[in-house]
Every structure is written in structure tokens, then in C-alpha cells.
Amino acid sequence: MSGNVMCVDLQDKMIKGLVKRAEQAELLDRIDACVCDGNHLGIEDIGGAVDFNLTFALIYEVPD
């Protein structure tokens, strides 16, 4: 199995839960998890390195 996953969430609690489960499953080395703010995802440094993007359950959390 290969590949990496980038997880971005507005809620620190969600990222902490993900990291805990990834550690338990011994997958943390393949996951980059970060907390963003309401106006910016903070992923501009990944450039064109994304093969697939799934964004869901986010609209109600952002102000505009």
C-alpha cells in the first residue's frame, strides 16, 4: 500500500481524534493532519501534488 493522506479541519478536537486513531492503526506516518482557520485551508505548500480531493461537511463551519 502506498500514498499519503492530508486531513484539514477547523476543529482541533477532530484532528486530535484522527491522530489518535491513526497512531493506534500504525498509519500516522502516512497522514498529515492540520487545523485550519475559517478563511484559509493552509494547504498552498502542496502545490500540484494532490491526486484526489474530498471536501465535505465544511460549508456550515465557514463564515462566508
C-alpha positions as CSV (number, residue, x, y, z in Angstrom):
1,M,0.0,0.0,0.0
2,S,1.3,3.5,-0.8
3,G,0.2,7.1,-0.8
4,N,-0.4,9.7,1.8
5,V,-3.4,11.5,3.2
6,M,-3.7,15.1,4.1
7,C,-6.5,15.9,6.6
8,V,-7.6,19.5,7.3
9,D,-10.3,20.5,9.8
10,L,-11.4,23.6,11.6
11,Q,-11.8,21.8,14.8
12,D,-8.8,20.8,16.8
13,K,-10.7,18.1,18.6
14,M,-11.4,16.3,15.2
15,I,-7.7,16.4,14.3
16,K,-6.6,15.1,17.7
17,G,-9.1,12.2,17.4
18,L,-7.8,11.4,13.9
19,V,-4.2,11.4,15.1
20,K,-5.1,9.1,18.0
21,R,-6.8,6.6,15.7
22,A,-4.0,6.8,13.1
23,E,-1.4,6.1,15.8
24,Q,-3.4,3.1,17.0
25,A,-3.6,1.8,13.5
26,E,0.1,2.5,12.9
27,L,-0.8,4.8,10.0
28,L,0.3,8.1,11.4
29,D,3.5,8.2,9.2
30,R,1.2,8.4,6.2
31,I,-1.1,11.2,7.4
32,D,-0.5,14.9,7.5
33,A,-3.2,16.4,9.8
34,C,-3.6,20.1,10.5
35,V,-6.1,22.6,11.8
36,C,-7.1,25.4,9.5
37,D,-8.8,28.7,10.2
38,G,-12.3,29.7,8.9
39,N,-10.9,31.7,6.0
40,H,-8.0,29.6,4.7
41,L,-7.2,25.8,4.4
42,G,-3.5,26.4,4.7
43,I,-2.5,23.9,2.0
44,E,-0.9,26.1,-0.5
45,D,2.5,24.5,0.1
46,I,1.4,21.2,-1.5
47,G,1.2,22.8,-5.0
48,G,0.1,20.3,-7.7
49,A,0.9,17.2,-5.5
50,V,-2.7,16.2,-5.0
51,D,-4.3,13.4,-6.9
52,F,-7.7,13.5,-5.2
53,N,-9.6,16.0,-3.0
54,L,-12.7,15.3,-1.0
55,T,-14.3,18.2,0.8
56,F,-17.5,17.7,2.8
57,A,-19.4,18.9,5.9
58,L,-17.4,22.2,5.7
59,I,-19.8,24.8,4.4
60,Y,-21.7,25.3,7.6
61,E,-18.4,26.0,9.5
62,V,-17.1,28.8,7.4
63,P,-18.4,32.4,7.8
64,D,-18.7,33.3,4.1
